Amino acid sequence: MSILDNDAEKVWKHYFGHKETGIDDYKNIIKKDDYKNKKSKYGWEIDYIKPKSKGGRDSLSNLRPLSIEEKNKRTNI
């Protein structure tokens, strides 16, 4: 389990509070309980707003919940 996995709950609460469902920055619906669930259309992972390769940090202000589908698009650019 990575540092980011340990922060999933914190990142979710930072963006959505105690809601069970949220909408990521790209308007995708995601569900709290579907963290890392690649079989769910509501699955999500933690994403860096500013990538580490460009000086981004592991701070809460640089992390966001993002649908797995969207994260895969961003990774493959």
Secondary structure, DSSP 8 states (H G I E B T S, - for coil): --HHHHTHHHHHHHHHTT-SEEE-TTS-EEEGGGBT-TTSTT-EEEEESS-GGGT--SSGGGEEEEEHHHHHHHHT-
